[in-house]
Amino acid sequence: MADSSYLTWPFFEDRHRQFHDILTDWCAANGDSLHVESGDVNADCQALANLLGNAGILAHAVPEAFGGTGAGLDVRTLCLARETLGYHSGLADFVMAMQGLGTGAISLFGHDSVRHAYLPKVASGELIAGFALSEKKAGSDVAAMETTARRVDGGWRIDGEKTWISNGPIAGLLTVFARTGEKQEGARGISAFVLPTDTVGFSVTEIIDVIAPHPLATIRFDGCVVPDDHLIGEIGQGFKIAMATLDTFRPTVGAAALGFARRATDEALKRAKDRILFGAPLADMQLTQAALADMALGNDTSALLVYRAAWAKDSGKVRITREAAMAKLYATETAQATIDKAVQLFGGAGVVSGNMVERLYREVRALRIYEGASEVQKVIIARAALAEAGR
């Protein structure tokens, strides 16, 4: 059982502690269902969405007014959900994360008509969501985006291609970012749209296989027309909307990494106590103790940064770009190191396919890349420090 003493920290309210306990018990009772591996990752994700939706867990990714829970998106709850699900199942965490990220901009800035139409289905798991921002030439450099949206009678026509899109093969709803201004306007010429994937002209052009199987694809828009109310926020505000959405969800990436790291730590502790080496438990060796100490230190430090960022957002701070970047950067980098140490303590068994630490080793790697690579987070943090020093 993962350490939960951090729940006594002042970042949390009783409702957060109660949610954590309920979700932890639910995960323990549904372990077999959370580890579904049929060989069809698309079907597995849909099954997990149904499972999490029926249990009311996905409702925390949607505001109460639109079929979810709470007045808005409570980042501490989202972080606790991802940490707990990540401890038990990386794929279940992924499903939870994408329902939130895929509709976060809609929850925060969308028209009520659109929110009422789609968000209840997202909360129930009936509708799978995705976040379509990245392109082949526009990953970290969002201003290089080439997908376009232009006005037509009654709405907007979207043309272009996106890649590295999580849930791309199975999403029923996408938040799509497209250029509505001239290219030289940079990020200021981008707007955000809601696009149901049954829209004429939408297609999946490539399935992308990665080391930890997830539904990932390149998708295309050929004259996809969406109604006027499917514009999210104001024209030309797409970059700000994307960044505000990432402010909300980047700390949750750190929380997922923390869940992975806590599971790796528990697996390593059990291995260290049970494994006899040269007539004594592996845990008696000082080098083993040093590795375990690094794991415990990393977990607590990551938790402090993750829940500091989440608390700041929930307390009303409009932008937490710096805090979110620190949480994501430190927690994901540290989780990678923690899991690597766990694999090392397992020796040869640690790289056997199906071993929990081997699975974690594959699952954690992408977290250092998506929603802003570690290098991007360093730039964000440095710019914030420089801006503060210049005041």
HELIX and SHEET records of a PDB file:
HELIX    1   1 SER A    5  THR A    8  5                                   4    
HELIX    2   2 ASP A   14  ALA A   29  1                                  16    
HELIX    3   3 GLY A   31  LEU A   34  1                                   4    
HELIX    4   4 VAL A   41  ASN A   54  1                                  14    
HELIX    5   5 LEU A   58  ALA A   61  5                                   4    
HELIX    6   6 GLU A   64  PHE A   66  5                                   3    
HELIX    7   7 VAL A   75  HIS A   88  1                                  14    
HELIX    8   8 GLY A   90  PHE A  109  1                                  20    
HELIX    9   9 ASP A  112  SER A  124  1                                  13    
HELIX   10  10 VAL A  142  ALA A  144  5                                   3    
HELIX   11  11 LYS A  183  GLY A  189  5                                   7    
HELIX   12  12 ASP A  228  HIS A  230  5                                   3    
HELIX   13  13 GLY A  238  ASP A  274  1                                  37    
HELIX   14  14 LEU A  282  ASP A  284  5                                   3    
HELIX   15  15 GLN A  286  ASP A  314  1                                  29    
HELIX   16  16 THR A  321  PHE A  346  1                                  26    
HELIX   17  17 GLY A  347  VAL A  351  5                                   5    
HELIX   18  18 MET A  356  ARG A  365  1                                  10    
HELIX   19  19 ALA A  366  ARG A  368  5                                   3    
HELIX   20  20 SER A  374  ALA A  389  1                                  16    
SHEET    1   A 4 ALA A 129  ALA A 132  0                                        
SHEET    2   A 4 LEU A 173  ARG A 179  1                                        
SHEET    3   A 4 ILE A 190  PRO A 196 -1                                        
SHEET    4   A 4 LEU A 231  ILE A 232 -1                                        
SHEET    1   B 4 THR A 148  VAL A 152  0                                        
SHEET    2   B 4 GLY A 155  SER A 166 -1                                        
SHEET    3   B 4 LEU A 216  PRO A 227 -1                                        
SHEET    4   B 4 PHE A 202  ILE A 207 -1                                        
SHEET    1   C 2 ILE A 276  LEU A 277  0                                        
SHEET    2   C 2 ALA A 280  PRO A 281 -1                                        
END                                                                             
